[in-house]
Amino acid sequence: MTNCGDLGWHSDADGYRYIDRHPETGAVWPAIPPRLKTLAMDAAREVGASFEPDACLVNLYAAAGKLNLHQDHDEKDYAWPIVSLSFGNSAVFALGGRKRRDPVREVMLRHGDVAVMHGPGRMLFHGVKRIVSQTAPLTHPTIPAGGRLNLTFRRAA
């Protein structure tokens, strides 16, 4: 996990939050690549949201990677969407309700898919149940064998 943009998501003994510098090096996060930022903004516009992301969480999942059900609530304003881009192997994405115990449906996120959580869907519980091996249309040296890369754009401040 790493970040790009003005802010990066961070967790430590003090909790979860966005910070403006890498916690180990003190360096500012690299800028969000302009083409990816534009893609995220265009995807948000498609669902009626206008935003400019100031943070991009970069998650690299190994073949056995998972992400437990959670809500994204560390941003200052939940009116902004969350835009997710998927690369590499497919993931079984779990999408629940507003409560952790609500029923969960599974959605397959494939290489190149864009998901936008906005409006009533912004605070739904969600996660990654599993990575589906051998579904990537291509391989890349930065994605581990059987893995997946996910970029999640947000307006954190």
N, C-alpha and C positions, 0 to 999 in steps of 0.2 A: 504494500500500500504506500502510495505517495500522493502528492498533490501538485497542481499548478493553478495559477491565478493569484490574485491579490491576497487571498486567504487560503489556508489549508486546514483540513479537519485533523484534530489531534485528540488523543486520549492518554491520560496518565493517572496518577494517584489523586489528582485534583478533579478528575471527571472528564467529560467530553466538551470540546469547544473548538472554535476556529481561532487560528493564530496566524500572524503575518510573516513568520520566519520559520525555517526548518528548526526543529527543537534541538538537534545535535550540532548542526554546523552554524546556525545563526544566519544563514543566507536567506534572502528573500526567495519565495517560491518562483519557479520559472513562469513566464506568461503563458496563458492559455493560447495554443496555436490559433491564429485568426480564422482559418477555415473551419476548425472544429467549433469555435465559439459561434460563428455564423450559422453553422448547421444546428447547434443547440437552440439558438434564437429563432431560427426558422421553424423548427419542430414545435417550439412553444407557441409560436404565432398560429400554427395550424389548429391548435386547440383553443385559440382565443386568448392566449396569454402573451403579454409583451414583457420581456425581461432581458437584462444583460447579466450573465453569470459573472460572479467575481471569485468563484471557487470551482475547482474540478477535482474530485476525488478519483484517483486512479487505483483500481483494484485489480490485481493479478491473481487469478484463482488457479490453483493446482488442480490436477485431474480429480482429486477427492475433495475439492473445495466446497464449502457450504457457507451460508450466512443465515443465522437464526432470524425468526420473525422479529421485526422491530418497526418503529415509526421514526421518521426523520424529524426531530423536534429541536435541533440545536441552532436552527436558523432564526433570525430576528423576526421575520414576517412570513407566516405560512401562506400568504396570498401568492407568493412567487412559486412557480412550478419547479419540479425536479425533472431533469431530462437525462436519460440514460442511453448510452450507445454501447452495443455489444459487438465484440470481435472474437474470433476463434471458435471454439466449440460451443454448442448450444448449452443453455442452462434451463432447468426446470425452475421457473419463477413462481413462488407462492404468493398469492394475493388474497389477503383476508379482509376483515372488516375493521371497524373502529375500535373493537375490543380484541384483545389477544385470543380469546376463546371463540371468536366468531368463526364460522365455516371458512375454509380456505379453498380456493380453486387454483389449479395449476395452469400456467401459461408458458409455452415454449418460447424462449428468446433465442433467436438464431443469429449467426454472424450477419452483421449489418443492420440488425433491428434497432429501432429507436423507440423507447418507451417514455411517455410523459405522464407524470403524476401531478394533477392540477385540480383545482376546485374541490368538489366533494371527495375526490380520490386522493388528494394530497396527503391526508393523514391516515390512510389505510395501513394496516400492518402488512409487511411484505418481507420477503427473503429469498434466498436461493436454496432450493432443496438439494439439487445435485447438478453436476456437470455431466453432459452426455458425451462420452468419448467418441472419437472418430467421426465427428459431425462438422468439423471445420472445413471450409472449402479450400483452405490453404494453410501452410504452416509458416511460422515466422520465428526467428531465433529468440525474440524477446518473450514469446509465449511458451511456457513449458509444455512438453509433450502432453497432450490430453487436456490442456488448460484453456483458460478464457481470460480475456481482458475486458474490463468494463470501465467506462468513463462516465461519471455522474456529475452533471453540471448543476450548480445551485447559485442562488443569490443569498449569501450568508449574512451580509451586513445590512 
